[in-house]
Amino acid sequence: MKLTVHGRGVTATTGGAEFDPGKPAIVFLHGAGFDRTVWRLQTRWFAHHGRSVLAVDFPGHGWSEGPALDSIAALADWTAALIDAAGLERAALVGHSMGALVAVETAARFADKVRALGLCGVAAEMPVHPEMLESAKANTPKVEELITFWGIGNALHKGGMVSPGLWLRRESLAVLSGNRPGVIHTDLAACHAYKDAIQRAAAIKCPTVLVLGDGDLMTPAAKAKPLAAAIGGARSVVIPGAGHFMIVERPDEALEALRGCV
């Protein structure tokens, strides 16, 4: 599905079903350096169970026109505009990592547009290791390897994916290597600089679930507790045996956690 936001083309997938703005909608927001494809397992279920789905490529990612936006606040402005461009009054936002920060910022500042939140692989702050930032700035492959190594739960480095034929490590590297120069650094720098999650959380009134991995090295589950406490009524689900990419590593468990909220 093609949309236009702020005068630039945006690509979104709809979970294999026709997008109907009359149904309750869910907008899926990907993490740093990734694209809409990380959500293919969850979006198909929701699209065939009473929801309209948009899994979007942020500007400069995947098939969406650039440039990449350089702050979480700018991405939240863009997300609010996307909801309007899709002909929606309100939508649930489901974000992973950087996308989760964008969802928090959007829900706080555009409360009338957001009916629920699913925050996956999130923490109150997301500082980025200097080695990752330096590699991303220099456009070297090391940052792709570091994101993949630290992002995937330890058990799945050895295989055992529940999705037949999916080699998660290779897929992660393939998606990351397909980015345009500077995009990964822009994303990581935006995450590193964002310190407003706790302040914004106090303004969030919609139903919220945090989906966390007990083996997440990038946003450890314990680091999400202050954020969960700051959002009134928020619920946290910690998935055993999952790393930062729990939405792909443990797709069934991640879906089950999201189903009850969005």
C-alpha positions in Angstrom: 0.0 0.0 0.0 1.3 3.5 -0.9 0.6 6.6 1.1 2.0 10.1 1.0 3.1 11.8 4.2 4.7 15.3 4.2 4.9 15.1 0.4 6.9 11.9 0.3 6.0 8.4 -0.6 5.5 5.8 2.1 5.3 2.1 1.8 3.2 0.0 4.1 2.0 -3.6 4.1 -1.5 -4.6 5.3 -1.1 -8.2 6.5 -2.4 -9.8 3.4 -5.9 -8.3 3.7 -7.4 -5.2 2.2 -7.0 -2.1 4.3 -10.4 -0.9 5.7 -10.2 2.4 7.6 -13.6 1.6 9.1 -12.1 -1.2 11.2 -10.0 -0.7 14.4 -6.5 0.0 13.0 -3.0 -0.9 14.2 0.1 0.9 12.9 3.3 -1.1 13.4 6.6 0.8 13.8 9.9 -0.9 13.3 13.2 -0.4 15.0 16.5 1.2 14.1 17.9 0.0 10.7 15.0 -2.3 10.0 11.8 -2.0 8.0 8.2 -3.1 7.8 9.1 -6.8 7.2 9.9 -7.5 10.9 6.1 -7.5 11.6 5.0 -10.0 9.0 4.0 -12.7 11.5 1.9 -10.5 13.8 0.3 -8.4 11.0 -1.2 -11.4 9.2 -3.0 -12.5 12.4 -4.4 -9.1 13.2 -5.4 -8.4 9.5 -7.5 -11.6 9.5 -9.0 -11.1 13.0 -11.0 -7.9 12.8 -8.2 -5.3 12.5 -6.9 -3.1 9.7 -3.1 -3.2 9.7 -0.4 -0.9 8.4 3.2 -2.0 8.9 5.1 1.0 7.6 8.7 1.8 6.5 9.9 5.0 8.2 11.2 7.7 5.9 14.4 6.6 4.3 13.9 2.9 5.2 12.8 0.0 3.1 10.7 1.3 0.2 9.7 4.7 1.7 11.2 7.9 0.3 13.8 9.7 2.4 15.6 11.3 4.1 15.6 9.5 7.4 14.3 11.7 10.3 16.9 12.5 12.9 14.9 12.6 16.2 12.2 10.6 18.0 10.1 13.8 18.1 10.2 14.2 14.3 9.3 10.6 13.8 6.3 11.1 16.2 5.1 14.1 14.1 5.4 11.9 11.0 3.5 9.1 12.7 0.6 11.4 13.6 0.6 12.6 10.0 0.6 9.0 8.7 -2.6 8.3 10.8 -4.3 11.2 9.0 -2.9 10.2 5.6 -4.4 6.7 6.0 -7.9 8.2 6.7 -7.9 7.2 10.3 -9.2 9.1 13.3 -7.3 6.9 15.8 -5.1 3.8 15.7 -3.2 1.5 18.1 0.5 1.9 17.8 2.8 -1.2 18.1 6.5 -0.3 18.1 9.7 -2.2 18.5 12.8 -0.6 20.0 13.1 2.8 18.2 9.6 2.4 17.1 8.5 1.9 20.7 10.0 5.2 21.6 8.2 6.8 18.7 4.9 5.2 19.9 5.4 6.7 23.4 6.1 10.2 22.0 3.2 10.0 19.7 0.7 8.8 22.3 1.8 11.5 24.7 1.6 14.4 22.3 -1.2 13.2 20.0 -3.4 11.4 22.5 -6.6 11.9 20.4 -5.0 9.8 17.6 -3.8 6.8 19.7 -6.2 4.3 21.2 -3.7 1.7 22.6 0.0 1.0 22.7 2.2 -2.1 22.3 5.8 -1.4 23.3 8.2 -4.2 22.4 11.9 -4.2 23.3 11.6 -0.9 25.1 13.4 0.9 28.0 13.1 4.2 29.7 16.3 5.2 28.0 18.2 3.6 25.1 21.8 4.6 25.1 23.9 3.2 22.2 27.4 1.8 22.7 30.0 4.2 21.3 31.4 1.4 19.1 28.1 1.0 17.4 27.7 4.7 16.8 31.2 5.1 15.4 30.8 2.2 13.0 27.4 3.5 11.9 28.8 6.9 11.3 31.6 5.4 9.2 29.1 3.2 7.4 31.1 0.0 8.1 29.5 -3.4 8.4 30.6 -3.8 12.0 27.5 -2.0 13.3 25.3 -4.5 11.4 27.1 -7.4 13.1 26.9 -5.8 16.5 23.2 -5.1 16.2 22.6 -8.7 15.1 24.9 -10.2 17.8 23.5 -8.2 20.7 19.9 -8.2 19.4 19.3 -11.9 19.0 18.8 -14.0 22.1 21.7 -16.3 22.9 19.8 -19.6 22.2 18.8 -18.6 18.7 22.4 -17.9 17.6 22.5 -21.7 17.4 19.3 -22.2 15.5 15.9 -23.4 16.7 13.6 -20.8 15.0 9.9 -21.7 15.2 9.3 -20.4 11.6 10.4 -23.0 9.1 13.3 -21.9 6.9 14.0 -18.7 8.7 17.6 -18.0 9.6 17.3 -15.0 11.8 20.9 -14.0 12.0 21.3 -14.0 8.2 18.0 -12.1 7.7 19.0 -9.5 10.2 22.3 -8.8 8.4 20.6 -8.7 5.0 18.1 -6.1 6.1 20.6 -4.0 7.9 23.1 -4.1 4.9 20.4 -2.9 2.6 20.1 0.5 4.3 21.2 3.7 2.5 24.4 5.3 3.8 23.8 7.2 7.1 20.4 5.7 7.9 21.5 3.4 10.7 23.6 6.2 12.3 20.6 8.6 12.1 18.4 6.0 13.9 20.9 5.1 16.6 21.7 8.7 17.3 18.0 9.5 17.7 17.6 6.7 20.2 20.8 7.7 22.1 19.6 11.3 22.4 16.1 10.7 23.4 15.6 11.2 27.2 11.9 12.2 27.4 10.2 8.8 27.7 9.5 9.0 31.4 8.2 12.6 31.1 6.0 11.7 28.2 4.8 8.5 29.8 2.9 10.5 32.5 0.6 11.9 29.7 -0.3 8.5 28.3 -3.8 7.4 29.2 -4.5 4.6 26.7 -4.2 0.9 27.4 -0.6 -0.1 27.2 1.4 -3.4 27.2 5.2 -3.7 27.3 6.5 -6.8 25.6 10.0 -7.7 26.9 12.6 -10.4 26.5 14.3 -11.9 29.5 17.5 -12.3 27.5 17.4 -8.8 25.9 20.9 -7.4 26.0 20.0 -4.1 24.2 17.0 -3.1 26.3 17.1 -5.4 29.4 13.7 -6.0 30.9 14.7 -4.4 34.2 15.4 -1.1 32.3 11.7 -1.0 31.3 10.3 -1.0 34.8 10.5 2.8 35.3 8.7 3.4 32.0 6.0 0.8 32.9 5.5 2.4 36.3 5.1 5.9 34.7 2.3 4.8 32.4 -0.9 4.5 34.3 -2.3 0.9 34.2 0.5 -0.4 31.9 1.0 -4.2 31.9 4.4 -5.9 31.3 4.9 -9.3 29.7 8.4 -10.8 29.9 8.9 -13.6 27.3 11.3 -16.4 28.4 14.1 -17.2 26.2 13.8 -14.1 24.0 16.3 -11.4 23.2 15.7 -7.9 21.8 14.1 -9.3 18.6 11.3 -11.1 20.5 8.8 -10.3 17.8 10.6 -12.6 15.4 12.4 -14.9 17.9 9.2 -15.7 19.8 6.4 -14.5 17.5 3.6 -16.5 19.0 4.3 -15.3 22.5 4.7 -11.7 21.3 1.4 -12.0 19.5 -0.4 -13.3 22.6 0.9 -10.4 24.7 -0.3 -7.9 22.1 -3.7 -9.5 21.5 -5.1 -8.5 24.8 -4.3 -4.8 24.3 -4.4 -3.7 20.7 
